[in-house]
């Protein structure tokens, strides 16, 4: 073990250095998480960021994007930036029995209304806030769904059927020279090829098989379910995830409800998010595997700075019509 430790010293340091820059877990209180779920808002995370001490209102408004003319989406997206200033949308009942709704960013009130009806109070406050922000912030509106895009990345049912009928087996990704195990084996004298004195052992390491569904471990997974080649689907989704594509992956309308359930389970096993669009009764239902999520500010850059044709077709960007206040929070 000492010998292994000596050989792996440099490799271990390199591995820990890479892990140090990965995302860390963020913990929120149970009450905050429960309240956020009921109110359909993202939980507010604690931050030690002190940037808000020097941020001007112009700088804050440059970070706010009105998303689909919805105050909830706008609030959630801004708070995800975690820039030290929070946006809130609250409604409380006064001693008089009336309801007071307030939309704020930091200490600045964007909209405020009092009404006997809670819903009306909130609607009025939200309307004021959106009008106020519309004069100072960009507005981002989704024009087309992923299934409506002219250059959509579409997987056809025929591709899966062809793979199943031809008996093609999806190749598993091989371990490259950056892998820790690969480097350790090389330091121990392995020069590639099969294991053993005669180099007649296994060439590729034993891989863990992803178990989909609730059937027992001894149950052999079928490579095709109703004409759907699950190995082909796994390969498509694995490549999609590894490529870190910025555009969604669309499965055509030919995939049945049962097919979509299988694809959804496989996508979930790869930690990919899915969403369905269309109507089953009209035969327009399609499953979409969502790409890496971009923030509204990144999407605006794609449209205005880089002129990305796909995002320009997908979103409409409206510039603010004025910028008047220069207060410091």
C-alpha positions as CSV (number, residue, x, y, z in Angstrom):
1,X,0.0,0.0,0.0
2,X,2.9,2.3,0.7
3,X,4.2,1.7,-2.8
4,X,0.7,2.5,-4.3
5,X,0.6,5.7,-2.2
6,X,4.0,6.8,-3.5
7,X,3.1,6.1,-7.1
8,X,-0.3,7.9,-6.8
9,X,1.0,11.0,-5.0
10,X,1.0,13.3,-7.9
11,X,-2.2,11.9,-9.4
12,X,-4.1,12.3,-6.2
13,X,-3.1,16.0,-5.8
14,X,-4.2,16.6,-9.4
15,X,-7.6,14.9,-8.8
16,X,-8.2,16.8,-5.6
17,X,-7.4,20.1,-7.3
18,X,-10.0,19.4,-10.0
19,X,-12.6,18.5,-7.4
20,X,-12.0,21.7,-5.5
21,X,-13.5,23.7,-8.4
22,X,-16.7,21.6,-8.7
23,X,-20.0,22.9,-7.5
24,X,-20.6,22.6,-3.7
25,X,-23.8,21.7,-2.0
26,X,-25.9,24.5,-0.7
27,X,-28.1,23.9,2.3
28,X,-31.4,25.7,3.1
29,X,-33.7,25.4,6.0
30,X,-36.6,23.0,5.8
31,X,-39.1,25.9,6.5
32,X,-37.5,27.9,3.7
33,X,-37.7,25.0,1.3
34,X,-41.3,24.2,2.2
35,X,-42.4,27.8,1.8
36,X,-40.6,28.1,-1.5
37,X,-42.4,25.0,-2.8
38,X,-45.8,26.4,-1.8
39,X,-45.1,29.8,-3.2
40,X,-43.5,28.3,-6.4
41,X,-40.4,30.3,-5.8
42,X,-36.7,29.4,-5.6
43,X,-35.5,29.3,-1.9
44,X,-33.4,32.2,-0.8
45,X,-29.8,31.1,-0.1
46,X,-27.6,32.8,2.5
47,X,-24.7,34.7,1.0
48,X,-21.6,36.5,2.4
49,X,-21.5,38.7,-0.7
50,X,-21.0,42.3,0.2
51,X,-21.2,43.7,-3.3
52,X,-24.6,45.3,-2.6
53,X,-22.8,47.9,-0.5
54,X,-21.4,49.5,-3.7
55,X,-24.0,48.5,-6.3
56,X,-25.9,51.3,-7.9
57,X,-29.4,50.9,-9.1
58,X,-28.2,51.0,-12.7
59,X,-25.9,48.1,-12.0
60,X,-28.8,46.2,-10.4
61,X,-31.2,46.9,-13.3
62,X,-28.5,45.6,-15.7
63,X,-28.7,42.2,-14.0
64,X,-32.5,42.0,-13.9
65,X,-34.2,40.5,-17.0
66,X,-38.0,40.4,-17.3
67,X,-38.7,36.8,-18.2
68,X,-41.9,36.1,-20.2
69,X,-43.6,39.1,-18.5
70,X,-43.8,36.9,-15.3
71,X,-42.7,38.3,-12.0
72,X,-42.2,34.9,-10.5
73,X,-39.8,33.8,-13.3
74,X,-38.1,37.3,-13.2
75,X,-37.6,37.0,-9.4
76,X,-36.3,33.5,-9.5
77,X,-33.8,34.2,-12.3
78,X,-32.4,37.4,-10.6
79,X,-32.1,35.7,-7.2
80,X,-30.2,32.8,-8.8
81,X,-27.4,35.3,-9.6
82,X,-26.8,35.6,-5.9
83,X,-25.3,39.1,-6.3
84,X,-26.1,40.1,-2.7
85,X,-29.4,41.9,-3.4
86,X,-32.6,39.9,-3.4
87,X,-35.9,40.5,-5.2
88,X,-39.1,39.7,-3.3
89,X,-42.8,39.4,-4.1
90,X,-44.9,39.3,-0.9
91,X,-48.5,39.7,0.1
92,X,-49.6,40.2,3.8
93,X,-52.9,40.8,5.5
94,X,-53.2,44.1,7.4
95,X,-55.1,44.6,10.7
96,X,-57.9,46.2,8.7
97,X,-58.4,43.0,6.8
98,X,-57.1,44.4,3.6
99,X,-54.2,42.7,1.7
100,X,-51.0,44.6,0.9
101,X,-48.8,43.3,-1.9
102,X,-45.3,44.5,-2.4
103,X,-42.6,43.8,-5.0
104,X,-39.1,44.9,-4.0
105,X,-35.5,44.6,-5.1
106,X,-33.2,45.3,-2.1
107,X,-34.9,48.2,-0.3
108,X,-36.5,49.7,-3.4
109,X,-40.2,49.2,-3.9
110,X,-41.0,48.4,-7.5
111,X,-44.8,48.0,-7.0
112,X,-47.2,48.3,-4.1
113,X,-51.0,47.9,-3.8
114,X,-53.6,47.5,-1.1
115,X,-56.9,45.8,-1.8
116,X,-59.6,43.9,0.0
117,X,-59.0,40.9,-2.3
118,X,-55.5,39.3,-2.1
119,X,-55.4,38.3,-5.8
120,X,-56.3,41.8,-6.9
121,X,-53.7,43.4,-4.6
122,X,-51.0,41.2,-6.0
123,X,-52.0,41.7,-9.6
124,X,-51.9,45.5,-9.2
125,X,-48.5,45.4,-7.5
126,X,-47.1,43.1,-10.1
127,X,-48.4,45.3,-12.9
128,X,-46.7,48.3,-11.4
129,X,-43.4,46.4,-10.9
130,X,-43.3,45.1,-14.5
131,X,-44.1,48.6,-15.9
132,X,-41.3,50.1,-13.7
133,X,-38.8,47.4,-14.7
134,X,-39.8,47.6,-18.4
135,X,-38.4,51.1,-18.6
136,X,-35.0,50.1,-17.1
137,X,-34.4,46.4,-17.9
138,X,-34.4,44.0,-20.9
139,X,-37.4,41.8,-21.5
140,X,-36.9,38.2,-22.7
141,X,-39.9,36.4,-24.2
142,X,-40.0,32.8,-25.5
143,X,-41.4,32.9,-29.0
144,X,-41.2,29.2,-30.0
145,X,-41.2,25.9,-28.2
146,X,-38.3,23.5,-28.8
147,X,-40.6,21.3,-31.0
148,X,-41.4,24.3,-33.2
149,X,-37.8,25.2,-34.1
150,X,-36.9,25.0,-37.8
151,X,-33.4,23.7,-37.0
152,X,-34.4,21.4,-34.1
153,X,-32.1,18.5,-33.2
154,X,-34.7,15.7,-33.8
155,X,-34.3,12.0,-33.2
156,X,-36.5,10.0,-35.5
157,X,-38.3,6.7,-34.5
158,X,-36.9,5.2,-37.7
159,X,-33.3,5.6,-36.3
160,X,-34.2,3.5,-33.3
161,X,-36.0,0.8,-35.4
162,X,-33.1,0.5,-37.8
163,X,-30.7,0.1,-34.9
164,X,-32.9,-2.6,-33.4
165,X,-33.4,-4.5,-36.7
166,X,-29.7,-4.4,-37.6
167,X,-28.6,-5.6,-34.2
168,X,-26.2,-2.8,-33.7
169,X,-24.7,-2.7,-30.2
170,X,-23.9,0.7,-28.7
171,X,-20.2,1.1,-27.9
172,X,-19.5,1.9,-24.3
173,X,-17.2,4.9,-23.7
174,X,-13.6,3.8,-23.1
175,X,-11.5,5.1,-20.3
176,X,-8.9,7.6,-21.5
177,X,-5.4,8.5,-20.3
178,X,-6.8,11.2,-18.0
179,X,-8.5,8.6,-15.8
180,X,-6.9,8.0,-12.4
181,X,-7.0,4.2,-12.7
182,X,-5.4,4.4,-16.1
183,X,-2.5,6.5,-14.7
184,X,-2.0,4.2,-11.7
185,X,-1.9,1.1,-13.9
186,X,0.7,2.7,-16.1
187,X,2.9,3.6,-13.1
188,X,2.6,-0.1,-11.9
189,X,4.1,-1.2,-15.3
190,X,1.0,-1.7,-17.4
191,X,1.6,-0.7,-21.1
192,X,-1.8,-1.3,-22.5
193,X,-3.6,-4.4,-23.8
194,X,-4.9,-7.3,-21.9
195,X,-4.2,-8.1,-18.2
196,X,-2.1,-11.0,-17.0
197,X,1.4,-12.4,-17.7
198,X,0.4,-13.4,-21.2
199,X,-1.6,-10.2,-21.9
200,X,-4.7,-12.5,-22.5
201,X,-6.9,-10.9,-19.8
202,X,-9.6,-8.3,-20.2
203,X,-8.7,-5.1,-22.1
204,X,-11.4,-2.8,-20.9
205,X,-12.4,-2.4,-17.3
206,X,-15.6,-3.8,-16.0
207,X,-18.3,-1.1,-16.3
208,X,-21.4,-0.6,-14.1
209,X,-24.6,-1.2,-15.9
210,X,-27.4,1.4,-15.4
211,X,-30.5,-0.3,-14.0
212,X,-33.7,1.1,-15.4
213,X,-37.1,0.1,-13.9
214,X,-38.0,-1.9,-10.8
215,X,-37.4,-5.4,-12.1
216,X,-35.0,-7.7,-10.2
217,X,-31.2,-7.7,-10.8
218,X,-31.4,-11.2,-12.4
219,X,-33.9,-10.0,-15.0
220,X,-32.2,-9.5,-18.3
221,X,-32.8,-6.1,-19.9
222,X,-34.3,-6.3,-23.4
223,X,-32.3,-4.4,-25.9
224,X,-35.6,-3.4,-27.6
225,X,-38.9,-2.6,-26.1
226,X,-41.7,-2.5,-28.7
227,X,-39.2,-1.7,-31.5
228,X,-37.4,0.9,-29.3
229,X,-33.7,0.0,-29.1
230,X,-32.8,1.1,-25.5
231,X,-29.1,0.8,-26.2
232,X,-29.5,3.2,-29.1
233,X,-31.4,5.6,-26.9
234,X,-28.7,5.3,-24.2
235,X,-26.0,6.1,-26.7
236,X,-27.9,9.1,-28.1
237,X,-28.5,10.5,-24.6
238,X,-25.0,9.8,-23.4
239,X,-23.5,11.6,-26.4
240,X,-26.0,14.5,-25.8
241,X,-24.9,14.9,-22.2
242,X,-21.2,14.6,-22.9
243,X,-21.4,17.1,-25.7
244,X,-22.8,19.8,-23.3
245,X,-25.1,21.0,-26.1
246,X,-26.8,24.3,-25.7
247,X,-29.8,23.2,-27.9
248,X,-32.6,20.8,-26.8
249,X,-32.9,17.3,-28.1
250,X,-36.3,16.6,-29.6
251,X,-37.9,13.1,-30.1
252,X,-40.3,13.0,-33.0
253,X,-44.1,12.4,-32.7
254,X,-43.7,8.8,-33.9
255,X,-42.5,7.8,-30.4
256,X,-45.5,6.4,-28.6
257,X,-46.4,7.2,-25.0
258,X,-44.8,4.0,-23.8
259,X,-41.6,4.9,-25.8
260,X,-41.5,8.3,-24.2
261,X,-41.8,6.7,-20.7
262,X,-38.8,4.5,-21.4
263,X,-36.8,7.5,-22.8
264,X,-37.7,9.6,-19.8
265,X,-36.5,6.8,-17.4
266,X,-33.2,6.5,-19.3
267,X,-32.8,10.3,-19.4
268,X,-33.4,10.5,-15.7
269,X,-30.7,7.8,-15.1
270,X,-28.3,10.2,-16.9
271,X,-29.4,13.1,-14.7
272,X,-31.0,14.8,-17.8
273,X,-34.2,16.9,-17.5
274,X,-37.1,16.2,-19.8
275,X,-40.3,18.0,-20.8
276,X,-43.3,17.0,-23.0
277,X,-45.1,19.3,-25.5
278,X,-48.2,18.8,-27.5
279,X,-51.4,16.7,-27.2
280,X,-51.6,12.9,-27.1
281,X,-55.2,13.0,-28.6
282,X,-54.1,15.1,-31.5
283,X,-50.9,13.0,-32.1
284,X,-48.6,16.0,-31.5
285,X,-47.1,15.0,-28.1
286,X,-43.3,15.1,-28.2
287,X,-40.6,14.5,-25.5
288,X,-37.8,17.0,-25.3
289,X,-34.6,16.4,-23.4
290,X,-33.5,19.8,-22.1
291,X,-30.0,21.1,-22.8
292,X,-27.7,22.9,-20.4
293,X,-29.6,25.8,-18.9
294,X,-28.5,29.3,-19.9
295,X,-29.4,32.3,-17.8
296,X,-31.5,35.1,-19.3
297,X,-28.4,37.3,-19.5
298,X,-26.5,34.7,-21.4
299,X,-29.5,34.2,-23.8
300,X,-29.6,38.0,-24.4
301,X,-25.9,37.9,-25.3
302,X,-26.5,35.0,-27.7
303,X,-29.2,37.1,-29.5
304,X,-27.8,40.6,-29.4
305,X,-24.0,40.2,-29.3
306,X,-23.5,36.9,-31.2
307,X,-26.6,36.9,-33.4
308,X,-27.2,33.2,-32.8
309,X,-29.8,32.2,-35.3
310,X,-31.3,29.5,-33.1
311,X,-31.7,31.6,-30.0
312,X,-33.0,34.5,-32.2
313,X,-35.7,32.3,-33.5
314,X,-36.5,31.0,-30.1
315,X,-36.6,34.3,-28.1
316,X,-37.6,37.9,-28.5
317,X,-35.5,40.5,-26.7
318,X,-36.9,44.0,-26.0
319,X,-34.5,46.7,-24.9
320,X,-35.4,49.0,-22.0
321,X,-37.1,52.3,-23.1
322,X,-35.4,54.5,-20.5
323,X,-33.0,54.6,-17.6
324,X,-33.7,57.3,-15.1
325,X,-32.7,56.5,-11.5
326,X,-29.1,56.3,-10.1
327,X,-29.6,55.5,-6.5
328,X,-27.3,53.4,-4.4
329,X,-28.9,50.5,-2.4
